[in-house]
Amino acid sequence: MDNMDKYIGEMLDNRYEIKEKIGVGGMAVVYKALCHRLNRYVAVKILKDDYAVDEDFRRRFHTEAQAVAMLSHPNIVTVYDVSRTQDVNYIVMELIEGITLKQYMQKRGVLSWKEALHFSSQICKALIHAHSRGIVHRDIKPHNIMILKDGSVKVADFGIARLNSSQNTLTQETLGSVHYISPEQAKGSHTDARTDIYSLGVVMYEMITGRLPFEGDSAVAVAIQHISSIPLMPREIDPEIPEGFERITMKAMCADLDKRYQTAEELYADLEAFRKDPEGNFDEEELPFTETPERKELSEETQTGKRKKRGGRIMTSETEGVKPIRGARELSRKDYRKNTLRARSVTILFGVLCVILFILALFLFLWRNWFKEMFTEPETMTVPALVGSRLETVLQNPGFTDNFNIIPTYEADEGVEEGFILTQSPASGRTVIKGEEKPTLKVTVSSGSEIVFMPDLVNQEYRNAFLTLQKLKLEVREDLVVSDTVTEGYVISTSPAAGEELRPGDTVFLTVSSGPEIKYVSMPDLYGKTAQAAAAQLEALNLTVGSISEVEDDAERGTVIFQSTAPGTSIPEHSKINLNISSGPTETPPPEEEPGQEPGEGGEEGEQPPEDNGEPAGDGGQEGENGGDA
């Protein structure tokens, strides 16, 4: 028994129940598991024990999850979770129901250029998305490309992908499958997004030719050929391959980085141009590869054939412009006329022959495209009844796929099980003409109950998040968590994460902030202390000083006579405490003076005024003397 089978039946993180092994990679094993929280099957990739003890392998393993978690595209396998529990390093991904492109090619053999174009375009779109996020796959090969039942493609296993911002050189080991490795990878040089374009070019080459561009007895021998050898042209293997697709393939896998496609967008643009006009010449440049000796010899023969004949001599670039030596005598008038008539006859004969060939070619063209159908009875066939059948069964039946090009579309229908055909066009029983190209038969397939996508609710108020999920017919469970950074009542995280597929009735778990943790302190006794001392003691206990009011009191001026919370009371930190301080006792005012009383005059009660002796006050005595003298 494989030592990795010990995980079968185990429960990881009390959530993922391992059911069976479905694949083995270079440094990890992939299992099919049941997620008990969301009640769905997922793929769990567990790092092998041999590598789990190696810090470098663990780092690369988690780098894969970090890189792929940044991606969200229909043509890329989705990563749900990454975790480490009980010394088990694992990644949770969506479970793909399909086969690899390698298995598909082994089953079908050489693919038609239309199939190769269909698969290449989808892979190219996945690379465009990944490269726009700064991520290079570095291991594009048919083994890492999954084909789903509906014919769509998903790129998997970003096991050696690294962010462009990190070091991008290969040092001690060459990563990736050697048959699809780029020359710069084989040399351990700097690699960028163009290495994925080269590997995709090798995949395209293998799809249309049924063989790899380079073979060897060892990995080293194959790697050397990627660096220094020239592959056989696809049309030399199969002349039926369109020249345009050959040009795209050879430019994608050009060893010269400057002549290779510089971005996946450029490659996709040429694929789309070829799709719209397979006969068009969209690339006038020479093919980006070095000439082989055979091609060089052919080129020299072509140049030789372009030499000019003048006066019966072959004029090369060295002899062109040198006049031939004339004979001793000139041509007679008779000989000149004879030569002229002979040349005219040859010209007329050549013109008649060209007209005959043109008429013959025109007749063959009209016969093949119009007259043949007018005089021959076209072969017909009856459209089969596919409604109610499972699409998978239909696609496995050669009687259907050999005669019709079946194109499925999907529609949610709660009353019909997923995968069964709802409608078809043309309808069953109709008669169609059997020609060189298979007629198209469109079918609508049930996708089961309606699929919804998890919205992004992080940092939203809980009530709004709850109403959003309720409208999507999803069950909601919340969990309050203390947080010093997220406002109380706002969502911290969700499970599943935003963008994941859900069905009505599924449960969504919301982690909601309950605000920062509340700590309590005992209220101190501040009576009799100065306002400054009281404020310092409150701040030392993480309490806040509120209002401070002065009140008349017999207590010493400036001392606390009242606090809004009684001493010894347990209160939360940062509570506001209001204080009253004494302004001192009231002072007694001085007695008021009687009106009209001069300062200094008798102010004591009962004091008698001086007797009036008839003399005027002030200078009266002097006036009396003067009067007596008079």
C-alpha positions, 0 to 999 in steps of 0.5 A: 500500500502506498504510504500516502494512503494513510490520509484516506478517511482522515479529516483535515481541519475537521472539515475536509474528509479524504475520500480517494487518491486521484493523482500524483505529482512531482512533490505532492499527491492529489486526493478527492475530498468532501468539504463538510462545511459546504457539502461539496467535493474538492481536490486536496493537494498534500505535500509528500512526506519526503519534501515536507521536512525540507523548508525549501519545498514547503516554501515553494509549495505555499508559493503555489497557493499564494500565486494561484489564489491571486488568479480568478479566471474561467480557464484557471483552476480555482484555489479555495484554501491553503492550510497546515494541520498536524504537520500536513501541508495542503491546498484545497482546489476545485475538483475538475471532472474531466481528463488531461490534454495528454490523455485526450491526445493519446485517445484521439491521436493527431488533433485537427487544426480546428481543435488545436486552435480551440484549445490553444486560444483558451490556454492563451487567455489563461496565460494573459490573465496570469501574466497580467497579475505578474505570475509565470506558470513555467510548466505549461504541458498537456499534463497540466491542462484539463479538458472538461466535458463541455470542451472548455479548458482549465490550466492547472498545477502552478506548482513552480509558478513564482511572482515576477517580483521575486528572483526568476533564475533557475540554479541547481535544478531545471524545473518543468517537463523537459520536452516542453521546457524553454531554451532559457529554462534549459540554460538556467537563464532569466525567465519571464512570461515568454517562457510560457509562450514557448511551452504553449508553442510546443503543445500546439506543435504536438497537437497538430503533428502527433509528435514532440519536436525533440526526442532523445535518450535522456533529459539532458539530450532533449534539453540541448536540442531545445537550445541548439536544434531546429524542429521539423516543420509541421507541414513537412509532417502533414501537408494538410496543416494550414500554413498560417497555423504553422507560422503561428506555432513556429513563431511561438516556439522560436528559440530566439527571444526577440523573434518569439511572441513577446506577450500572450496578447500578441499570440492570441491576436494572431490566433483570432486573426487565423480563426477569422481567415484561415487562408489569410496571410497575416504574417509577412515576415520570414519564419523565425528559425535558422535555415537547415542545410537542406533549406539553404541548398533549396534557397541557393537553387531558387536563387540560381533559377532567378538568374537572367538569360541574355543573348543565350548566356546566363547572366549572374550578379557577377556577369550582369552588366557586362556586354557580350562580345559581338561576332565579326558580322551582324545578323542579316535582315532576313535572319532578323525577320525569321527570328522575330516571326519565331518569337511571335509564334512562340508568344501566341502559342504560350498565350493560347495555352494559358487561356486553355488552362484558365478555362479548364481551371474555371470549369473545375471550380464551377463544377466542384462548387455549383454544377456538381450539386446540380447534377448529383443527388446530395446525401442526407441524414436524419437528426437524432433525438437527444432531448432527455439524454445525458450529454456525456453519453452522447459525446461518447457515442461515435454515431453522434460525434462522427456525423454532427458537430455538437455544441452545448450551452448550459441553463439552470433547471431545478426540475432536470438533473445536471448534465441532461439535455433540455432542448436541441436545434435542429429538432429531432427527425429533421433532414440535413445534408451530409457534406464535407463539414459536419452539420452543427447540432446545438443542445441546451444542457441542464446545469441543475439548480441555479448557481450563484457566486459569493459576493465580497462582503469584507468590511461591510456592515453586518446587517447589509451583508445579511440582507445581501446573502438573504436575497441570494437564498443563502443560509447565514451563520455569524461568529463574533470575534474581538478586533482592535482594527475592525469597527464593531458590527462589520464583517472581518472575513467570509467562508467561502471566500468571494467569487466561489460558486454556491447554490441556493440553500448553502451556508455562509459563515461570517466572522463579525467584529465585536469591537476591541476587548473591554477591560474594567478598573476600580474607581479610585477615591479622589476626594481631597486631592488637587485637580492635577493629582486627580487627573494624573491618577485617572489617566494612569488607570486609562480613564478620561477626565470629563468636566471640572466645575468649581463649587463654593465649599468650606474645603480647601480651595482647588481640592476635589469635593465630588466625583461622578463615579463612587470610589471602588466601583468597577468601570470600563477603561476610557470611561469619562469621570466628571469632577467638582473642586472647591473654590473656597469658603465665602468671604464676609463683605465690609460694612457700608457707610451712611450717605452724606457722611464725610470720611473721618467723621464720627462713624460710631453710633451715639457720638454727638456732633460738636456744639454750634457756638454761632461761629462759622466753620473754617475761616470764621474767626478771621472774618470776625476780626476783620469785622471788628476792625471795621 
